[in-house]
Each structure stands twice: as C-alpha cells, then as structure tokens.
Amino acid sequence: MVPEALVLATISLAVGAFALLVERLFGYPKFIQVLIGHPVQWIGAGIAMLDRALNRGGLRKYRGLLALSVISAITLALTLPLTLFLRGLEYGWLGEALLASTLLSQKSLRDHVRAVKDGLDQNLEAGRDAVSRIVGRDPEALDESGVAKAALESLAENMSDGVIAPLFWLLVAGLPGAALYKVINTADSMVGYKSDKYHDFGWAAARVDDLVNLVPARVTGLLIAFAAGLSGGRALRAVVRDARSHVSPNAGWPEAAFAGALGIALGGPRSYQGKAIELAWMGDGRTALTPSDIETGLELFNTGLNIATALVVAFAATVWLV
C-alpha cells in the first residue's frame, strides 16, 4: 500500500508542474480578468478595506496583525475546503493546478519587462512609461541605463516573489499555501512601508513576508547561478559578497545573483517621490546598462524557469515511480 504522505507529495508536485506549464504558456486570460478580475486584485481589495477600517487610533501594530489574520483566515476558509474537494476527485488535481496557476506570474512578468525593452528601443519616454508600471521609483529621473536597471531589478526580485516563492508554498501546502503566500506578499506590498501611516500598521505584514520569503529567495539566487552556466561562479560570489548589504533580507539574493551572472551592477541610488535614496550596489560590473542587458536578463530568467520546471517534473516522476 502506498503511504498517504507519498501520495500527497506526488499530487503537490504534479500540481506545481502543471501550474507552472499552464501559466507560462497562457498566463491569466484577459477576458477572465475583464469579467471577474484577478485573485490578487481580490486580495488587494480585501486588504484595502481592512486598511480603511482598522488603520486608525492606537495599537496599530495589533490592528495590522488583526487585518493580516482576518484576510488570511478568509483565504484559508475558501481554498482549503476547495482543495480537499478537488483532491477527492480522480483528476481533481488538474483543477487545483489551474487555480494555482493564477497565483504565478511568469508570463506577465516576462511581458512587462519585455515591454520596457521594446519601449527603450523606441525612445526613452516610452521606456520610462513602461518601467513605471512595474517599479515605484520616479521614472522621470531615469536615463536609459536607469530604466534598464530598474527593469532588471524588478525581474530579479519578482522571479522570487512572483514565481519561485508561490511555487515553493504550492509544493509545501498545495493551493492554500500558495494563496496564503500571495495574501502575505500583497499585504506587504500595500502596507509594509516605513511611512508614518504604515510604520506600525504594516509591521506584521512586512515581518511575515520576510519570513515566508526566506527560503524561496535563496533558492532563487542559487537557481539563477545554476542557470548562468559558466557565469555561475561570478553570480555566487556576488551573492556571498553583496546580498547581505541589501535593505531587504531576501531581495539581495536574486538581485546579486542576476548582477553577477550578467556582469553588471544593480542597486545604488534612486529617487522615490522626489526623495533621493542611497542603496547598496549588487555586483561589481558595468553600471551603464542598455536595452540589450534586459534581453540577456530575460534569457537568464527563462533558463532559470526551464530548470525549475524540469526539476519539479523530475521530482514528481521520481516520487510517482517510487
């Protein structure tokens, strides 16, 4: 008799592999988004409502923790029974994989970053407009190199946050795990700021997001180094030297790996809402970047995801055969 734990592991691996393939090929259909929106939009709407209701008065750290707990509980209440139902069906794992694919962002991330490259190929203003859709820094302060750097930093960080991390939690805890991760990560992106308004209210979201990204960020850094081939050693050296200098305990891993693999430097000074900020440099290569560096970064991104998909499929096949 096959142990139940082995069966569950096989299903989770199969769900992860199929979700990766479906999302990478098709993404989230636009007609569905027009009709009902996107799961992350639903999560964002819930967080915004709790922000308006609870982010006031005293004890804001506890109010922020309550908000995160409420939206997390609602997410688990919706996804856990659905997952148990689907896993009770003979081919229900396919349905779980289709639902889970909406929580990955390979195609949308690739498309948004490529749009920056295509924009720069036209003119600087088009590149600035495209990059303003994926980063929060002031686009008018960016020259061509700054636009390319911003796009690559977004690609590196979101390879972890948008693909590897939800995949990791999907493999660990199925659809509920991936959905709960997206709740935490979305909450951090919305309220996890050190501004007067969110310093206390967003504290819980920021700390929990750091925790759930601890392993995925490091896996992403190693995956990028492996995907870099002959440049993998350079990527690892950049990670060892620079990742800890990043303002985030996790984002430095994929950013430093990208910088080292591509022979460039990421990070450094930038401007947010007219305020100049000095950040540590990741990598010690060229600081003057071009649209071709974005293309090379996308190739590295695709290779890394090819490897990730192959590993998940191989593990699924191995566990199934055992």
N, C-alpha and C positions, 0 to 999 in steps of 0.2 A: 504494500500500500504506500502511495506517495505521501510524504509528510505534508501537512497543511501549509507549513511555513514555506516549503519549496514551491508549492502551487501558487501561493500569494506572490512570492518573489518572481516567478515566471510571468504571472499576469502583469505585475507592475513593470517589468522590463519590456514586455510586449506592448503595453500601453504607451510607455515612453518612446519606444522606437517608432511606433505608428504615428504618434502625435508629432514627433519631430519631422517625419517624412511628409505628412499631410500639410503641416503649417509651412514648411519650407517651400513646397511646391505651389500651394494655393493661397496661403495666408488666410486672413479673415475676409470673407466675401463682402464686397462693398454694399451689395443690395441688402444683405442681412443687417449691416451696420446702419443703413438708412432706415430700415424697418424698425429695429429694436435696439440699436446702439451696440456697444461693445461691453463685455463684462467689466473691464477696467473702468469704463465710464460709469457703470452702475455702482461699482465700489467707490469711485470718486464722489458720486452724488451722495452716497450714504455718509462718507467722511465729512463732506461739506456741511451736511445737515447737522451732524453731531458737533461740528466745529461751531456753527452758529448757536446751537443750543447750550453748549457746555463751556465754551471758551470765554468765560466771564467770571468776575468775582474772585474769591480766594481759592486756595487749594488747587491751583491749576495743574500741578503735576498729577494729582489724583484724578482730576477731571479728565485729563488727557489719557491716563491709563484706563479710565472707565470707558471713554469713547472707543479706544482701541479694542477693549474687551467686548463691547457691545457689537461692533461691526464684525469682529472675529467670530463671535458666538452665532450671529446670524448666518455668516458664511458657512460655518460647520453644520449648522442646523439644516441648511439647504443641500449641501454637497455630500454629507456623509450618508444620509438615507438613500440618496440617488445612487451613490456609488455601490452601496450594499445591494440595492435592487439590480443594478446593471451586472454586477459580478455574480448574481444568482442566475443570470441568463446564459445560455450556452455561448453566444457570441456577444455578450453584453460588453466585454472589454473593448470592442470596437467603438461602441457608443461613448464609453468613458474616454477613449483616446481622442475621438472627435471633439468632445467637450474640452478636454485638456489642451488640445492644440490651440484653442483660443487664448490660452494663457502664456503662450510662447510668442516671440516676436522676431524670428529670424528674417522673414521676408520683409516686414515693414521696416525693420532697422536697416536692412540692406538697401531697400528702395529709398529711404530718407537720406542715407549717407551718399548714395549714388546721385541723388538729386543735387546735392551740394557740389559734387564733382562736375556734373553737367552744367550747373549754374555758373561755376567758375570758368568753364570752357567758353561760356558766352561773354560774361563780363563780371566785374567784381560785385556790382549791385545785385545781380541775380544770385551769386554765390552767398552774399550776406543774407538775402531774403530766405534762401533755402536753409542755411545753417541756423537762422533764428527760430526755426520750427523744432529744432532738436536740442538747443542749448539755451541757457538763461542769460548768458553774458551779453553785453551791449554790442550788437552787430556793427553799428556804425564806427566803432573803434577798431575794427579788424581790417587788416590788409589781406592780400591773397594768402600769405603764409599763415596769418592768424585764423582765417576761415578754414583752411585745410587742417590746421592743428586742432581747432575746436571739433571738427567733424571726426577726426581720428580718435580724439579723447572720448567723444560720445560713443563711437563704435566700440572701443575697448571696454569702457565701463558697462555699456549696455549688453555687450556679449555675455558678461557675467550676470547682471541684474535681470536682463530681459530674456535670456535663453538658458544658460547653464544653471543658474540658481533655481528657477521654477522647474527645470528638468530634474535637478537633484532632489527637490522635495516631492516631485511627482513619483520618482523612483522609490523614495523612502516611505511616502504615505499616500500614494495614489492621488486622485483628483482633489480630495480635501486638503492634502498637503500643499499642492501647487496653488490652489485657490487661497489658502491661508497665507502663503508666502506673498501672493500678489496684494493681498489686503495690507500686510505689513509694509511692503515696499512702496505701495501707493500712498499709504498714510505718511511715511517718511518723506516722500517727495512733495506732499502737500503741506504738512505741518511741522516737519522735522527741521525747522530753521532756528538759528540763534538770534532771531529778531525779538523785539520787545513783546510782540503779540504771541509768538510761538516758543519762546525760550523754555518756558515751563510746560505749556500745554503739549508741545511736541516732543518733550523729553523721552517719554516712554516709547513712542514710535521710532525715534532715532536710535535708542539703545537696543531695542529688539531687532531692528533692521540690521544693525551691526552684527548682532549675534547670529541671525539666520543666514547672513552672507559670509560668515567666517570661513566655512569650508568651500562653498562654491567659488568664491573669489580666488582662492588659492588653487583650486582645481583648474580654473580658467587660465591663470597665469602659467601653470605647467602645460596645459593643453596648447596654448599659444607658442610656448617654447618648443614643444614637440612638433607642432605644425610648421615651425620656421626652418626645419631641416638643418642645413649647415650653419644657419644663424642662431640655432637654438642655444648654444653656449653663451653667445652675446646677450640673448634675451634673459637667460637665467642670471647672468652676472648683474644685469640692470635691476632685476627683481631683488636680488640679495642686497645690492647696494642702496637702491632708491625707494623701494616700496614702503618702507617704514617711515620715510620722510613725508609721505602724502598726508594731507589733512584728514583723510578718511582711513580707518584701519584696514579697509578692504580694497578700495578702488585703486590703490597703488599697485596691486599685484597685476591686474590685466593691463593697466596703462604702462607700467615699467616694462612689462614683457613685450608689448607692442612696440614701444620705443626702441628697445634693444634689438628686437627682431628686424625692424625696418631701418636701423642705423640712424635714427632721428632723436630729437629731444621733444618731449611733451611736457605739459605743465607750465610753470613760470607765471609771469604777471598777466593779469587780465582785468577787465572792468565790468562791474555789475551795477546797473542803475547809477552810472556816473562815478562810482567809487572804485578806485584802483586797489587791487588786492595782489599781494605777492605770495605765490605758491612755489613749492619746491619743484625743481626740474626732475623729470623722469627720463633717464637715458642721457648719454653724453655725445650724441651725434649731431647732425645738422639741425639748426633752428629755423633755417629758411626753407619752408615746405612749398610744394606745388601741387596742382591737381593730380599729377601722376602718383604722388605719395598716397592719395586717397584710393586710387585704383589698386595700388600694391597692398594697401591695408585691407581692402575688400577681398583680395585674393587670399590673404592670410586668414581673414575671418571665415571665408568659405572652406578653406582647407581644414581649419580647426573644427568646424562643424561637421565636415565629412568624417573626420576622425572620431568625433564624439558619437555620431550616428552609428558608425561601424562598430565602435566599442559596445554600445548599448545592444545592437543587434547580435553581436558575437556572444555577449554575456547571456542574452535571452536564449539563444540557440543552445549554448552550453548547459545552462540550467535546465532547459527543457529536455535535453538528451540525457542528463543525469537522472 
